[in-house]
Structure formats: C-alpha cells, structure tokens
Amino acid sequence: MTIALGPVMVASGCGGTGRELAPFLDLDGVAFVTRSVTLDARQGASGPRVVEVSGGLVNAVGLPNPGLEHFLATELPWLVRAGARVFVSVAGSTLGEYADLARRLSRAPGVAGLEVNVGAPDETGLDLFEVREPYHAASVVAAVRREFPADRPVLAKLRPDVSRVVEGARACHEAGATAVVLGNTVPAAFPDGRPGGLSGPAVAPVVLRCLTETARSLPGVPLVACGGVHDAASARLFLGAGAVAVQIGTALLHDPTTVARVAAELGDDA
Ligand SMILES: Cc1cc2nc3c(=O)[nH]c(=O)nc-3n(C[C@H](O)[C@H](O)[C@H](O)COP(=O)(O)O)c2cc1C
C-alpha cells in the first residue's frame, strides 16, 4: 500500500482535540493524530502534568480522553468537518480492547487511519497492555490490523528504546503495520522524582539513532520520525535519514503554527 501521510503530521496528544489549534492553523488537509483514545473515558493523572526542562518538557499526562463513544460523537466529526486527515491513536489494556477500538473506528466516517500507541512510556499507573517484548508489540498491531480495512494505514508507534527498536519495528511491520513511528517520549523524571516522559529537542538525537539503525536494517519499512522536530532543519535531519514523514508534538505547545510553517518550508525544497 502506498501511504499518503504528508511529510508533516501533528503528533498524538499535542494538538488537543483540534479546536485548540484551529485559531492558529487551518486544519484543512493537515494529517492530525488524535490524542490516544481508550474504550472508556480516562481522567488522566492528578497533580502537575507538565514541566518545562532544558531542551523540552517532562510530562505525565496519563492519557486523559473522553472514551470512544464520546470521541465518535464529538471530537471526530469536528475534525472531519475541519478537513483534517484524521489518524486516531488507540490505546488499550487488553488485545481485545485494541481490537474493539479498531472495529468500531473502521465504521466511523472520516477516519483516514489508525496509530497504535504500542507500549506507552513507563509512567506509573497507565494500566495499558504491557509491551515488554517485540512479539507483544506485534500482537497489538495484529489485533488492530485484523479489524481495520486493509486499504487504510495502521501506524505502529514505538517507544524510542534504542536497544530493541529494530526488532520492535520488524515485528510490527510483519504483523501488518503500514508504517512504524519512532518514537514517543523518553523515560525521565520530574524534578521531584515522579516518573514522566521527556519530549522536545532534547530527545531528537535518541530518535535519530533509532531511525538510522532501523532504516539501515529494514530498508523496505516506511518510518515516521517523532521527537524534537521544531523547524524545517530538524525535520530535514529525519527526512534525510530515511523517514517518510515527521510528527510534531511539543513544538506546537510553544507555537501552534509550527506544522504549517515547517510544511511550507519543506514544500519550498521540492
Ligand atoms: C502533553 C503531551 C501529551 C501527549 N499525549 C500523547 C498521547 O495521548 N498518545 C501518544 O501516543 N503520545 C502522546 N504524546 C507523545 C507525543 O505524541 C510525541 O510522541 C512525543 O512528545 C515526542 O515528540 P515531540 O518531541 O515532538 O513532542 C504526548 C506528549 C506530550 C508532550
């Protein structure tokens, strides 16, 4: 399957519901990955959820979302009306939950594709299906792929775990992922020691290492880089290292127009 992702995408959880970006950014045609949606609503973490550190942010947001039913009734139709190409990020506690999410989203109008949040970073208390080994990641992707139309993309988003990333990407690809997203936040801590995930420019070299090793080992697998992209130069670094697209997260919290600005500058290269 050829995948029309567009070179620049909004990363999961960083574009809110889309409404928060809309005053600053025309979403028409923008590849927008939603925050991770679970079957049931989640309140998310209590206490401070995000802190700025040098080079980025540490967050422990805890995947707050209104649950699938509410998402289908409100957030999805709004994004579709705004013209976004909607990739719904899904997260579950069991393989059955992942399958259920994929089945119901396959019938929802306007879903361009899915992104499977495979093994979110190790914030405590997330209660997601535990991914310790590549075959766990593959089982999640297979459960989703079976339930989602073969002509629409399923992206597998992997933790930027440098020691296992090639095996993880291979397992996800063999299980039917159309592309593999490298990576997510990097395990870190808040200044008070609570666990969280680091994002922003500080993580870009980690993602670049994951990307170069995976691109070299698995030349046929489409790879999407996610971590620290904030301008055209940082996007070009990943695209030059073999990514077919980049996702932008943390930079949107500083400047919601980053996606449009980077896409326009890359377009000038063409
Ligand atoms: C506030 C915040 C919320 C996030 N929520 C999600 C989420 O719901 N699902 C997910 O897969 N990733 C989530 N992420 C991770 C981002 O999508 C992205 O993978 C990570 O931040 C690295 O990219 P960046 O450096 O461009 O932010 C979140 C990140 C932040 C900072």
The ligand as an SDF file (V2000), in Angstrom:
LIG
                    3D

 31 33  0  0  0  0  0  0  0  0999 V2000
    1.4700   16.8160   26.6500 C   0  0  0  0  0  0  0  0  0  0  0  0
    1.7440   15.5880   25.8300 C   0  0  0  0  0  0  0  0  0  0  0  0
    0.7170   14.6600   25.6130 C   0  0  0  0  0  0  0  0  0  0  0  0
    0.9620   13.5090   24.8450 C   0  0  0  0  0  0  0  0  0  0  0  0
   -0.0580   12.6040   24.6470 N   0  0  0  0  0  0  0  0  0  0  0  0
    0.1750   11.5060   23.8710 C   0  0  0  0  0  0  0  0  0  0  0  0
   -0.8720   10.5770   23.6040 C   0  0  0  0  0  0  0  0  0  0  0  0
   -2.0310   10.7320   24.0210 O   0  0  0  0  0  0  0  0  0  0  0  0
   -0.5640    9.4760   22.8500 N   0  0  0  0  0  0  0  0  0  0  0  0
    0.6920    9.2630   22.3190 C   0  0  0  0  0  0  0  0  0  0  0  0
    0.9020    8.2700   21.6150 O   0  0  0  0  0  0  0  0  0  0  0  0
    1.6870   10.1540   22.5320 N   0  0  0  0  0  0  0  0  0  0  0  0
    1.4590   11.2490   23.2940 C   0  0  0  0  0  0  0  0  0  0  0  0
    2.4670   12.1510   23.4980 N   0  0  0  0  0  0  0  0  0  0  0  0
    3.7930   11.9230   22.8610 C   0  0  0  0  0  0  0  0  0  0  0  0
    3.9190   12.7480   21.5620 C   0  0  0  0  0  0  0  0  0  0  0  0
    2.9640   12.3700   20.6070 O   0  0  0  0  0  0  0  0  0  0  0  0
    5.3160   12.5910   20.9440 C   0  0  0  0  0  0  0  0  0  0  0  0
    5.4940   11.2420   20.5780 O   0  0  0  0  0  0  0  0  0  0  0  0
    6.4570   12.9700   21.8970 C   0  0  0  0  0  0  0  0  0  0  0  0
    6.1180   14.1010   22.6460 O   0  0  0  0  0  0  0  0  0  0  0  0
    7.7640   13.2380   21.1290 C   0  0  0  0  0  0  0  0  0  0  0  0
    7.5840   14.2170   20.1140 O   0  0  0  0  0  0  0  0  0  0  0  0
    7.8790   15.8000   20.3510 P   0  0  0  0  0  0  0  0  0  0  0  0
    9.2720   15.9180   20.8850 O   0  0  0  0  0  0  0  0  0  0  0  0
    7.6730   16.4440   19.0220 O   0  0  0  0  0  0  0  0  0  0  0  0
    6.8790   16.2450   21.3740 O   0  0  0  0  0  0  0  0  0  0  0  0
    2.2470   13.3010   24.2820 C   0  0  0  0  0  0  0  0  0  0  0  0
    3.2620   14.2470   24.5050 C   0  0  0  0  0  0  0  0  0  0  0  0
    3.0310   15.3790   25.2560 C   0  0  0  0  0  0  0  0  0  0  0  0
    4.1530   16.3700   25.4580 C   0  0  0  0  0  0  0  0  0  0  0  0
  1  2  1  0
  2  3  1  0
  2 30  2  0
  3  4  2  0
  4  5  1  0
  4 28  1  0
  5  6  2  0
  6  7  1  0
  6 13  1  0
  7  8  2  0
  7  9  1  0
  9 10  1  0
 10 11  2  0
 10 12  1  0
 12 13  2  0
 13 14  1  0
 14 15  1  0
 14 28  1  0
 15 16  1  0
 16 17  1  0
 16 18  1  0
 18 19  1  0
 18 20  1  0
 20 21  1  0
 20 22  1  0
 22 23  1  0
 23 24  1  0
 24 25  2  0
 24 26  1  0
 24 27  1  0
 28 29  2  0
 29 30  1  0
 30 31  1  0
M  END
$$$$
